[in-house]
Amino acid sequence: MSDLKVRFSGPRSGRWPMTVGQKNVLEWISPDLPGPADILSTMVRVPRGSTMDAVGAALGALIGRQEALRTLLRDGEQLVRASGTLLAEVVEATGTGQGWFPPGRAFDPAADLPVRASVVTRSGSPFLVVLHVSHVAADLSAMAVLRAELAALLAGRSLPPAAYHPADQAVHELSPAGRRRLEGSVRYWARQVAERPLCALGLPFRFPGARGHHHVLLGSRPAAEALARIAANTGARPPAVVMAAFAALLTSWTGAPGCQLHCLCNNRFSPELRDYVGTVAQETIIPFTASPSFLRSASQTNASALAAYRYGRYDPARLTEAKDEVERARGTRCHRDVVVNNTTGHARVILPGDGVEPGVGDRVFGAPAEFDIYRLDGTLGCGLGLDARLATADETAGILGGVERLIVAAADGDVDPAGFGVPPAGRGPGWARTRSGWVDLAGVQAAADLALGPGVARVEAVGDELIARVGRDTDVTAAAGAVLDTVLREGRHGVVAPGDYVRATD
């Protein structure tokens, strides 16, 4: 069957600056091979008896009403097209439908309409529409809006006009109030980066030859019941309780006093953004501090999350500049170690019936540790991936299983997280704890030798300070700058520029 020609037109077109959300996605989206989050997909059932013309009209109406779906991004601007034609592939259903329509090649934001559509037929009649949307045009919340609106249009229901679009968001961000908010967010995040070490996984590669991540999944009805009780007793939101349980066991395993949880914030707290189709979700950092009281940790994590979400929108270029300044001041890279993905309401993962099982499929992880929250009601569903160079499969399963045991135990009263999870990971004699966190002394020495030449500086930990002893004729300022540049260029976990240089006196 030939492709379905979907004609669309909208009430407005033109050029506007990009939003910070669009800039944020363009920083990490792949120009060649789409990554796991570059293209978002959804499926909508077609009402029985619908014609192919009706499906085309519904798709055209959806693209016409939502400017994000007819927008190109070029040279710092968003170009909203007035009209055009989308070719939707039409395929007769075969098999179970798994893999009917893979997302295909990466979208080119400067040239491609950021939406693809496919229509699945049975005996020639449409019964399913599949949408693939570039992340520059929609985030997960926006995909839920598109799914609901397409279902309504396919059913013949009328919709009120879409009143707020990326162009309107760009205008707001350039207003005095919008600028103040964005600058305030950059200052907030720069302060967070400066005050808290991000190298929670400052661990040696115990298994340097390993590849990929160990991946495990958890499904637990008892933990879901316990979670609801903890949330009711503490006032903490269920996702914050689950994050606190995972972070408590992770820090116990790494021997760190805390960690930073990199989480997406949907940024849809304003009324005009409730049904907004565009990308406004951005990554936030939720600080976690280890405590012998799990309920205290859960409450503190909840409060930290609410504070972080206030600053969820920011200019990524400005934040990168601020972070670069902080990294030079601290003498270490700010690693993105621990990522938490809360995909409740969007995930389609098949969870274990009870307990922890190895994950299946070709899941790709972008950070050393990724913790996924898939489901909270009825069953607690979570996933954990740990870099196989850092952890064993048993440690990965033990940490995730500990999340279940910790939450179930805490429903009956406060508990110390140290009694759950797995034993601490060993670092060996070459590591020391300083104010910068766990430091690989041999790695720092290697960086100093690379920058200055072998033996010019001798690195050691004195108390909680990392110092370098140099000869009396050494230019300390130049040496410190050279070592810092090498440390930042290498970007290795546990490798930190010395905080002080001591010149020999004899």
Secondary structure, DSSP 8 states (H G I E B T S, - for coil): ---EEEEEE-S--EEEE--HHHHHHHHHS-SSS--TTTEEEEEEE--TT--HHHHHHHHHHHHHH-GGGGEEEETTEEEE-SEEEEEEEEEE--TT-TTSS---S---TTTS-SEEEEEEEETTEEEEEEEEEETTT--HHHHHHHHHHHHHHHTT---------HHHHHHHHHSHHHHHHHHHHHHHHHHHHHHS---TT----SSTT--SEEEEEEEEHHHHHHHHHHHHHH---HHHHHHHHHHHHHHHHHT-SEEEEEEEE----SGGGTT--S---EEEEEEEE--S-HHHHHHHHHHHHHHHHTT----HHHHHHHHHHHHHHHTS-----EEEEE-TTT------SSEEEE--S----SSSEEEEEEE-SSSEEEEEEEETTT--HHHHHHHHHHHHHHHHHHTTS---GGGSS-------TTEEEETTEEEEHHHHHHHHHHHH-TTSEEEEEETTEEEEEE-TTS-HHHHHHHHHHHHHHH--TT----SEEEE---
